[in-house]
Amino acid sequence: MGDDTVKGHDTIRVWFVGAGPGDPELLTIKGQRIIAGADLVLYAGSLVPPEVVACAHAGAQVADSSSMTLEETHALMRDTVRRGGTVARVHTGDPALYGATREQMRLLDADGIAYGVVPGVTAAFAAAAQACVSFTAPEVTQSLVITRLEGRTPVPERERLRALAAHGSALAIYLSAATPERLRDELLAAGVAPETCVLAAHRVGWPDGSHVMTTVQALAETMSETGYSRQTVFLVLPGETGPETVSRLYDETFAHGWREAR
């Protein structure tokens, strides 16, 4: 089964393409190829810069879905496919994370339209790369939780930030910049140390993007000073203030399948 087929060997006519966080150079080669060959390029202009879809061919329809409803975006995709065309449905970051793809896929299923997904770089990983930090640290934390505060979109009770943060692992917190005081209070209530490092990254990958390192205790004050609001991701990084530990992978006394212990 090739890249352009799915279960049942149907030809894929709609691709959900992860655009990455905003930097056109963080778009995957496969994603760029699909956008360049698509007859309809449908992207959310509020989150995806036009430069990301600038590789669309001259005859393609390039449409900003920011003001559209689910039914309107589906109608555009369905009609393009029925005319024999292909679609690149371009989502910010990675489509599997806060991408609202499930409801779009259900409508495509109902119309018998085959689709596929191209992963993208999500903002948390781009932010960590930009700041040269790591989510994991030997003997400090080996886990990463990706979550958000409850807002207009509810969060299941068992997944409330206070409960997840109590594990002490690294956190990537999306869609929560509107209430930094609440974010700080939830982290402190969970037992996260006030001095724990927090990276606040705003519009990661965009030309005007920036980031700042702060602490849990100073989080709200920092957000007020920077003016960061929408499109901010928070990385809670216990490893940054933890003890200086070293991975055993390169320890000469540590044997593994490629090296004997010395």
C-alpha positions as a printed Julia matrix, in Angstrom:
262×3 Matrix{Float64}:
   0.0    0.0     0.0
   1.59   3.3    -1.08
   1.58   6.72    0.54
  -1.48   7.81   -1.42
  -3.73   4.89   -0.5
  -5.68   3.99    2.6
  -7.6    0.99    3.86
  -9.37  -0.6     0.9
  -6.75   0.79   -1.48
  -8.78   3.94   -2.13
  -6.84   6.88   -3.5
  -6.48   9.67   -0.96
  -8.2   12.82   -2.17
  -8.03  14.9     1.02
  -4.87  15.36    3.08
  -4.83  16.91    6.55
  -1.42  18.57    6.54
   0.37  19.69    9.71
   1.73  23.14    8.92
   4.03  23.34   11.93
   3.98  26.35   14.24
   4.41  29.06   11.6
   7.91  28.89   10.16
   7.55  27.72    6.52
  10.87  25.86    6.85
   9.35  23.65    9.56
   6.81  22.28    7.09
   7.68  18.69    6.19
   8.84  17.82    2.69
   5.78  15.61    2.26
   3.47  18.37    3.45
   5.0   20.83    1.02
   4.66  18.33   -1.85
   0.97  17.78   -1.12
   0.21  21.51   -0.84
   2.09  22.16   -4.08
   0.02  19.56   -5.93
  -3.42  20.25   -4.43
  -6.32  21.77   -6.36
  -7.77  23.22   -3.15
  -5.57  24.49   -0.32
  -7.76  25.22    2.7
  -5.97  26.79    5.66
  -6.82  28.73    8.83
  -5.27  32.13    8.2
  -5.63  33.11   11.86
  -3.09  30.43   12.79
  -1.22  29.5     9.61
   0.86  32.21    7.88
   0.23  32.65    4.13
   3.92  31.88    3.52
   3.3   28.26    4.54
   0.88  27.74    1.65
   2.74  29.95   -0.84
   3.98  26.8    -2.57
   0.47  26.13   -3.96
   0.44  25.98   -7.76
  -0.85  28.91   -9.79
  -4.16  27.24  -10.68
  -5.04  26.14   -7.16
  -7.87  27.59   -5.12
  -6.33  28.87   -1.87
  -8.98  29.64    0.75
  -8.77  30.93    4.31
 -11.13  28.9     6.53
 -10.96  31.28    9.53
 -14.47  32.64    8.99
 -16.03  29.39    7.72
 -18.21  26.85    9.51
 -17.57  23.1     9.51
 -20.27  22.62    6.89
 -18.75  25.28    4.64
 -15.25  23.82    4.75
 -16.66  20.36    4.09
 -18.65  21.59    1.1
 -15.5   23.08   -0.44
 -13.56  19.85    0.04
 -16.41  17.61   -1.16
 -17.04  19.69   -4.27
 -13.34  19.74   -5.16
 -13.12  15.96   -4.86
 -16.29  15.44   -6.91
 -14.7   17.49   -9.68
 -11.74  15.1    -9.61
  -9.44  17.36   -7.6
  -7.36  16.89   -4.47
  -7.4   18.87   -1.23
  -4.73  20.0     1.23
  -6.51  20.84    4.49
  -3.73  22.69    6.29
  -3.79  22.77   10.1
  -1.47  24.62   12.43
   1.08  22.5    14.3
   0.13  18.82   14.2
  -3.42  17.89   13.12
  -3.75  15.3    15.89
  -3.4   17.9    18.66
  -6.31  20.32   19.14
  -6.84  20.05   15.39
 -10.63  19.44   15.25
 -10.05  16.81   12.58
 -12.38  14.12   13.94
 -15.56  15.95   12.94
 -14.17  16.71    9.5
 -13.23  13.07    9.01
 -16.72  11.91    9.99
 -18.22  14.05    7.22
 -15.68  12.73    4.71
 -16.48   9.16    5.79
 -20.18   9.81    5.24
 -19.44  10.93    1.69
 -17.06   8.04    1.0
 -14.04  10.33    0.53
 -10.65   8.85    1.39
  -8.27  10.97    3.46
  -4.84  10.83    5.05
  -2.79  12.82    7.56
   0.68  14.35    7.34
   2.11  15.11   10.81
   3.55  18.49   11.67
   5.79  20.11   14.28
   3.68  21.18   17.22
   4.36  24.5    18.98
   5.64  22.9    22.19
   8.49  21.12   20.41
   9.3   24.16   18.28
   9.39  26.31   21.43
  11.7   23.87   23.23
  14.02  23.87   20.2
  13.98  27.66   19.98
  14.96  28.01   23.65
  17.37  25.03   23.59
  15.66  23.3    26.52
  14.64  19.69   27.16
  11.41  18.29   28.53
  13.14  15.29   30.07
  16.08  15.12   32.45
  17.66  11.91   33.82
  16.35  11.04   37.29
  14.28  14.25   37.43
  11.45  13.68   34.95
  10.99  11.25   32.09
   7.46  12.23   31.11
   5.7   15.03   29.27
   2.02  15.91   29.7
   0.33  17.97   26.99
  -2.8   19.67   28.28
  -4.75  22.91   28.66
  -6.81  24.85   31.17
 -10.55  24.54   30.95
 -12.11  27.41   29.03
 -14.96  27.57   26.55
 -14.0   24.0    25.71
 -14.49  21.81   28.81
 -11.78  19.54   30.19
 -12.7   16.17   31.76
 -12.55  16.27   35.56
  -9.83  13.6    35.67
  -7.67  15.74   33.36
  -7.83  19.04   35.23
  -4.45  20.76   35.27
  -4.11  20.55   39.05
  -4.39  16.76   38.94
  -1.97  16.32   36.04
   0.6   18.79   37.38
   0.7   16.91   40.69
   2.76  14.19   38.94
   5.72  16.55   38.81
   6.48  15.81   35.16
   7.18  18.34   32.42
   4.09  20.05   31.04
   3.21  21.68   27.73
   0.15  23.85   28.33
  -1.77  25.12   25.31
  -4.73  27.49   24.91
  -4.4   28.96   28.41
  -2.85  32.42   27.97
  -6.04  34.32   28.73
  -5.88  33.55   32.47
  -2.21  33.44   33.58
  -3.16  34.04   37.22
  -5.35  30.95   37.18
  -2.6   28.98   35.47
  -0.12  29.97   38.17
  -2.56  29.19   40.97
  -3.39  25.73   39.57
   0.3   24.83   39.28
   1.06  26.01   42.82
  -2.01  24.2    44.19
  -0.73  21.01   42.56
   2.49  21.27   44.53
   4.74  22.49   41.72
   7.64  24.37   43.29
   7.32  28.17   42.86
  10.85  28.39   41.43
  10.17  25.81   38.7
  11.12  27.17   35.27
   8.36  28.05   32.81
   9.06  28.92   29.2
   6.36  31.17   27.73
   6.59  31.11   23.93
   4.45  33.49   21.87
   3.64  32.98   18.17
   6.35  30.36   17.81
   7.79  30.29   14.3
   6.16  33.55   13.17
   8.42  36.51   12.27
   7.25  38.43   15.35
   7.45  35.41   17.67
   9.43  35.5    20.91
   9.86  33.64   24.18
  10.8   34.36   27.76
  11.89  32.18   30.66
  10.15  32.8    33.96
   9.03  30.8    37.0
   5.71  29.45   38.19
   5.54  32.12   40.88
   6.3   34.99   38.48
   4.23  33.66   35.58
   1.32  36.1    35.74
   3.59  39.1    36.24
   5.75  38.06   33.29
   2.72  37.7    31.04
   1.59  41.2    32.01
   5.03  42.62   31.24
   5.39  40.92   27.87
   1.83  41.43   26.72
   1.67  37.83   25.47
  -1.88  36.67   24.83
  -3.23  34.36   22.15
  -0.94  31.8    20.52
   1.2   31.33   23.63
   2.34  27.9    24.8
   3.75  27.32   28.3
   6.42  24.74   29.01
   6.77  23.79   32.67
  10.3   22.39   32.98
  11.25  20.82   36.34
  14.47  19.52   34.79
  15.79  23.04   34.28
  16.02  23.67   38.02
  16.62  20.07   39.08
  19.98  18.54   39.96
  22.65  18.27   37.24
  22.24  14.66   36.17
  23.76  12.8    33.22
  22.23  10.12   31.03
  23.84   6.7    31.38
  23.67   6.17   27.63
  27.17   7.55   27.12
  28.61   6.4    30.46
  31.64   4.19   29.78
  30.54   1.82   32.55
  27.12   1.32   30.94
  26.9   -1.56   28.45
  24.29  -1.79   25.73
  23.76  -3.51   22.38
  26.32  -1.31   20.61
  29.04  -0.98   23.25
  30.61  -3.06   26.0
  31.21  -1.57   29.43
  34.78  -0.39   30.03
